[in-house]
Amino acid sequence: MMAVSQTRPTLDYAAPSRRRPGVWALLAVLAACGVGFTAMWWVAESRMVVPPPLVAALRPPGPLVPMPTGPVEMTIVQRQSQAIPGSGGQVLVAIGDITGGHVTVTIRSPDDQVLLPATSMKVDQSAAFRVGGTDYQLTLTALRNVLIGDDRATFTVRPAAPATAPAQFTEPEKIERLIQYVAGRKDAVFIRNGAEHTCAEAAEHMRGKLRSAGAGIKTARDFIEQAASRSSLTGQPYRVRIGGREVAARDLLLEQLDRIESLAPER
């Protein structure tokens, strides 16, 4: 009898392959990170405090305060206050007791800002204050003391006069001062076309050239350039000898003109 093999067939098992993470797992991780960052931002935002300067900057500006454009008069009973006429009842002037020819005055704005701190005033005295960037002047014009009733103070409020520029010499005044400067030099000799002249002679010569030029000389610098710098016949520059030194007359007069223009005339 033929023998039958008892050997069992063998199966080759391959090593299990490593699985890559799925797309859904990655999305879950990203979502968790997003939730975490959102929570951290919310906590930080809730604890953030806006600094006071920023808060103040975000506040809406206060209302504009109307003020009179011309002088107004007001009378106030002592120990009371009254709005400046024309201010819409918003700018208040308060006074204290009227004693010894004096009264204490305070001015406040609508938001209770002090525009004029407590100031003792007597008749004809003035005090300056500012509203909305404009300067005003409060003047005490009268005090009334009575035996029966309440004492009163009368004021005038007006916009402050704009500052005026300092007075300046006119151009004819500058020219005259230059001529007088030349005539007054006792220590100098003027040299014109090689000839020497006294300061008084030089000043008269310049004055004559000024008259001849007429409307052609409008300013002091015109005078220096056209009548006091060079000869109109030869074109030679005028020279001035001071001690042992010679300088150009033009330079000497321009330097003097700078001094004149730095001074304010007495009117």
Secondary structure, DSSP 8 states (H G I E B T S, - for coil): ----------------------HHHHHHHHHHHHHHHHHHHHHHHHH----HHHHHHHS---------SS-EEEEEETT-EEE-TTTTT-SEEEEEEEETTEEEEEEE-TT--EEEEEEEE-TT-EEEEEETTEEEEEEEEEEE--SSS--EEEEEEEE-----------HHHHHHHHHHHHHH-SSEEEEETTEEE-HHHHHHHHHHHHHHHGGG--SHHHHHHHHSSB-TTT--B-EEEETTEEEEHHHHHHHHHHHHHTS----
